[in-house]
Amino acid sequence: MDKTSPAPSAQPPLGNPPLAGQPLAAILTFVLIVTVLYLGRGIFVPLVMAVLLAFALGPVVNALRRVKVPHVVAVIVSVLAVIGFLGSIAYLAFSQFLSLASDLPRYQATINEKLRLLQETFGGGRVIDRLVSTVDNLGAQMSGAAEDFSIDEGEPLPVVIVDNGMSSLETAQSVLFSIVGPLATALIATIFLIFLLLEREELRDRFLKLASRGDLRSSTEAMNEASTRVGRYLLAQASVNIAYGTLFGLGLFILGVPNAVLWGLLATIFRYIPFVGTIVIASVPILLSIAVDPGWTMLFGVIGLYLLLEVISNNFIEPRLYGNSTGLTPLAVLLAAMFWATLWGPIGLIVSMPLTVCIVVMARYVPHMGFIETLLGSAPVLLPRERFYQRLISGNVEEATELAEREIEESGIVDFYDDIAQPALQLAQADIAGDLADPSHRHRVVDTLAEVIEAIEETEETDQGDGIARVTVFGGKTELDHAMALMVGERIRAMGHKVRIMAPVALRKEGIAQIDLSATDVVCLCYLGEKPEIYARYAARRLTRLKETLTIVGAYFHTNARRSERNPDDQIVLATTVSGAVNAIASALGEETATPVVSESALVNLRMSARALSSQAAADPDVSTLLRKLAQDLGATVAMVTFVPLSDDREDGRVAAHAEHLAHQVLDGTGSLSIEDLQHSDFSHLRGVVESGVRAYAGVAVRLNDTDLGAVLAVYDQEPRVYEDSEIDRIEAGAQRLASELRELIARQEAQEKEAID
């Protein structure tokens, strides 16, 4: 099941859009901000460049400080290293440009010959004729210029003075200004960078004081997340761009393209421009290959090299390195590039991605600005259950089926019913309870779901034979209850049993009297609304009057069903999920189920027994010795054994202790689980994880051959760490040694309970 969707509880409240109900004020505010950014680009551009370089150089400065280099010296060394590196690249690029300019006249003959060949091949079109004429004129001019410079020494050299309307001073000023502008920007950025690195802690504290408004936690999280995302993105982007430019330049050198080093450097730089950067720079060596190579081999080689690098980097390398570091959708990246390029020119293209990342991260934590993350962020804004419900509302069978098939492929059809379809119908039931859904809406949801169920169940191989229907599944009260009955019935049918699925009308007083239950052994009553036990009790009494030997399964699918009152006499076997109802029916039919079906009272007793066994295991001398030795061998903080009921399907991590919750994850999964840092995982919401200071976790299942209880041997560490495969093997070996001790522990407890009863 796709668990990447953000849980609502993990997100700060987004609030309403800013200036709600005041569109004119919002527009004027936006225009004012854009105007300030445009008019102040002389200051904002170097400042933004300095901030991004500070993100990149921060780890370098920290590394130097860790080896006892003074702070000021570390900053100066880092900045000088960057200046030297960029200066070396600029010098190398400039020398390559000069070399290319001096070699260009030599390629005129090759270009002319290829154009003539194209003219002969395509019949002398006007475009090719003009190209040939242009190249001939250019060649004549270049030849004439060469002859002018080769005049005999005895002949006087004619000199013509042309007045272009500009004095020498004006010419010098224009050249100087064209150089001073970029140099001034670079100088200002360097000064900003030095002060940002020197005063980083002080500036961070001042920013937090200014932005926190009393909520220091949210502001710190926002700054840390922005710093982490931008720093990780800049590092990954620099690594990819350098590797791309190196391979591109090396490939051009092997193909024989002149000035391959220059094109490799430019490919590294231009790749910072989203979408079009590599296309622009790759077009130059492509055109140059036409001029250099008399044939076409070099041209196709350059094109193939470019396409190969683009496919590998865009589809394999970047997704793995970048991951979710940016948190932006492709459309958001394109819009950001266009916006910042319009404001600040080429520099805006380069800084568009990291700058937009900072804005999106800040918007997540600033009240009334959550709409920015919704518009630009890459995280899904709807949970899978909400997406599925939206497809049902719209009657979009194709998209609903596609979504269902994708979820089923990842986690199976039973989990799809429990985690996606059932919660989607719970949303529909909530709309009904709030008078937000009319009958046509409900019918559309049920009809669409019925078509989806029919489509996804077609792939299930079943063998029902010609037997009689031993199972009857009733939709309790509404058409949504009938939809739940369809899911339960199809799962029973997929197990090879013949089943009848009855609409809610069959449970009415006049309908029950007409039902033939002579061949029915199990009846399942499906309810999605509140207080289902009232309706289930009434229906169960009437059904058992028709046939006393019936087994009644009450499938209560309401969101609060786990906390609803239970039938005290256990006449009805309770289930709260589709899988639970299917297991209960299968158990009543005499089949073995993966999860034992027990009553609520028995489940409470099992939980108490499991916790008692966990305490006894910690106090047992032999077990505690093995646990202590295992923790010491692995260098972990503590090792412990946790018992849990196998039939406990609670998913509320706030109710179960964190050790029990993690133990269920181990037993429900592959039998082992390793988490590098619990504080930054899907289990960080568990209160016990936060309070206990646990960071790393590794647990394996202990084989007890018990149908009621399961046990997990787990090691915890107070520092984040990755448990290697060899360490997991040692934990599994420890679990095998503990198995016999834990079986004896269970046997002693059972004997004590039996003795107390007797």
Summary of the structure (lengths in Angstrom):
residues: 758
radius of gyration: 36.3
end to end distance: 47.6
largest distance: 133.1
contacts: 2259
relative contact order: 0.05
helix: 67%
strand: 7%
